[in-house]
């Protein structure tokens, strides 16, 4: 009987999952959404958050999977960085930046980033925005394209601008400030 109760609980969680995320992502629901696309209006959404990239110390969120190079060329990091409403790590969590960044500049410090901003709270819970971009980290502001999204942000396109909020030259830990503007349906 306990096994049946556990199975029913698991089944009810699977059935309720689309409601938790606020949008049904089943193939049938996505197809229906596309059929109604002509009647939908584009929306513009602005999101402001801070990304905490911790490469050393306690609670590392970005791990170097290659040997460190003097100019970072060829260095690859895998990240699962928290996104927060404020620059303090203990401010409200909005989600995670999950992906990779790598040293792509041979003669300058220039990163290639491939991130999914995965939102885990509030009205964007379960939705993502995808960034694939050049990130010349020594420039004050960097502009990066939003190349897609899921959930609330289906068919998203837009721009993310970032700047370094804080950077510790000893630990190499950084907090980046992001302003995102996306068009979606």
N, C-alpha and C positions, 0 to 999 in steps of 0.2 A: 504494500500500500504506500509506503514511504517513497518508493521508486516512482510510482504513478504520480504522487503529489509533486515530486521534483520535476518530472517530465511536463506536467501541466503548468507549473510555474515557469519553466524554461519556454514553453510554447507561448504562454501569455506575454512573456517579455519580448519574444521575437515578433509577435503580432503587434505589440504596442510600440515597437521601436520607431516606426515612421512618425508616430505622434510625439515621441520624445524629441526628435529632431525637428518637428514642425513641418516636415514636407515628406510626402511619399516618394521614395526613390525606386519603386518597383518598375520593371520594364513597361508594364501596362500604364502606370501613372505617367512615366516619362513620355511615352508615345502620345497619350492624351494631351499632355502639356504642349507637346510640339504641334499637335493638330489645332490647338487653340492659340498658337503663337501669333497669328495674324491679328487677333483681337486684343492682344496684350500691348500695353504701352511701356516704353523704356523708362526706367527710373535711374536717377543719379543718387548714389550713396557715398557719403564721406565718412571715413573711419580714421581715428587718430589713436595710436597706441605706441608702446615701447617694447622693443625686443631686447631680451637679456641673454647675451651670448657669454656663457661661462666656460672657459677653456682650461682653467686651473683652479685649484682649491677644492672646497667642499661643493657637492651637488653639481658636478660638471654636466653641462647640457650640450656641449659641442666637443666632439672627439676627433683628433687628428689621426687619420688612418695611414699616413705616409710619414716618411722622415721629414723633419723640418728643414727647409732650404733657407739659405741666407736671405733671399729676396722673395720667398714664398712661392716662387714659380714651381708648379707641379704638386704643391701641398694640397691635400684633400681633407676636408672636414665634413663629418656627418653631424647634423644638428637636430635637436628637438628642444628649441628654445622657447621659454614662456613669453607670451604676449600679455602685457598688462596695461591698465588704464593710466597709470602714472609711472614716473621713472623709478620709483621704489619697487623692489622685488616683492614686497608684501602688499602692494596695491592690488586691486581687483584683477583677477586673471580673466582674460578674454579668450585665450586659446593658446596654440602652439605654432611655432614656425618649424616645420619639419622638412628636411631636405639636405642638400649638400652645397658647399661652396668650396671653390678651388682657386689656387693661384694660377691665373691665366696670362699674366703679363710678364714677358721675358725681361723687359727693361724698366718696368715700373710696377708698383704694387697695385694690381688690378685683379679683381676677383670675377669669376663667373658664378652666379648663384642660381640655383634651381630650388625654390621653396614653395611649399603649400602652406598658406596661412590657414590653419584649421581652427575654426571658432567652436568653442565648447560651452559657451554660456550665452545668456540673453537671447535676443530675437534671431541671432545668426547661428545658434547652436546647431552643429552638424553640417554647416556649410563651409566651403573652402574658397580661397582665391589662390591662383597659381601665378608665380612670378618666374620668369626666365630672363636673366639680364646680366649685363656687364655692370660691375660695381667698382668704379675707381675710388677706392676708399679714402684717398688723401684729398679729394675734392670736398668742399664744404657741403654741397647738396648733390645728391645723386638721383637721377630720374630713371625709373625702371618700369617696363611695361607689365601690366596685368594681362596675362594671355588666356585666361579662362577662369572658370569657377564651377562650383556645384551647389546643390541645394538652393537656397535663396538666390545665390549668385550664378545660376545657370546662364551660359552664354555671356559671361562677364568679359568686359574689356575696359582698360583704363590705365591709370598711371599711379605708381607709388613713388613718393619722394622720401628719401631718408637722409638723416644726418647723424653724426656721432653726438650723443648726449654726454656720455662720459666714457673715458678709456683709461685703463690703468696700465701704464707702461711696464710695470713689474710683472703683474699677473697675466696681462694681455686680455683681461676680461673687459667687455664693452656693453654699454647700453646704447641702443640706436633708437632714434625717434622716427616714426613713420607717419606720413599723411597719405592716405589712399583715397582716390576718387575713382569710382567704377560706374560704368553704365551696364545695366542688366535689366531683365524683364521681371 
